[in-house]
Amino acid sequence: MSAFALRPLYAQIKAPTLVIGAKHDGLRSPAMAQQVANAIPGARYVLADTGHFMNVQTPQLFATTLLGFFRGS
C-alpha cells in the first residue's frame, strides 16, 4: 500500500510530526514530502541535503534534525 493511499487520514494526526524531505531522494521527491507535511495539521517540514536513506547516508545531519525537532527548535 502506498503511503499516499493513507492521505485521507493525515488530517487526523494529532501528534507532533516531523516530515523530512531529501533533496537527493530518488524514491520520493521533496515535493511529495512537502505535500504530506501540508496535509498533517501543525507538521514541521525540513528539506535536507541528503538522499532517501538519511540515517545511513548522513547520520549526523539526521541526528541533528531529530534532536532539533524534539527540542522544539
N, C-alpha and C positions, 0 to 999 in steps of 0.2 A: 504494500500500500504506500502510495506517495504521501509525503508529509503535507503536500498541498491538498490532498483529499480531506485532510482534517481542518482545513481553513475555516469552515463554519464554526468550529469550536474555539478558535483562537480568542474571540471576544469574551469568552467565559473564563479565561485565565485570570486569576486574581493575585497570584504570587509575583513578587518582583522577578522580572525576566530580563536577561541579557541575551541579545542576539548579536552574534559576531559574523560579519561579512568578511570574506577574504578576497583581496584584490587579484590573487593568482589561483583562484579556485576553478578547476576545470570541470567540476561536477555541479556546483550551484553558484550562480552568478551573485555578485554583491547586490544587484537589483532584486533578486529573489529573496535574499536575506532581509533587505530593507522592507519589502512587502510584508514579510512575516512580522517584523518589528512593528510596522504600522498597524497591523491587524490586532495586536495584543495591547490592551489598554495600559499605558504607562511604561511600556517596554523601552529599554535603552538599547540603541543600536551603535555598534562600533565597527568601523571599517579598518581591518588590519592588513598590513603589508606582508601577507603570508599566503600559503596555499590551503587546500582543503583539510589537511591534517595538521592544523596549527599546533596542537600539543606536542607533536613529534618534530615538525619542521622548525618551529620557533618556540621552544618550551619556555624560555624566559619571557617573551612577549605574551604568551598565553597566561603564565602565572601572574604577571603584572596586570594584565587586563582583568583577570578574575578577581585579584585582590582589590583592585580599584573599585570594581563593582560591589564587592562585599563590604567594602569600607564606605561606600556611598559617594565616592569621588569620581 
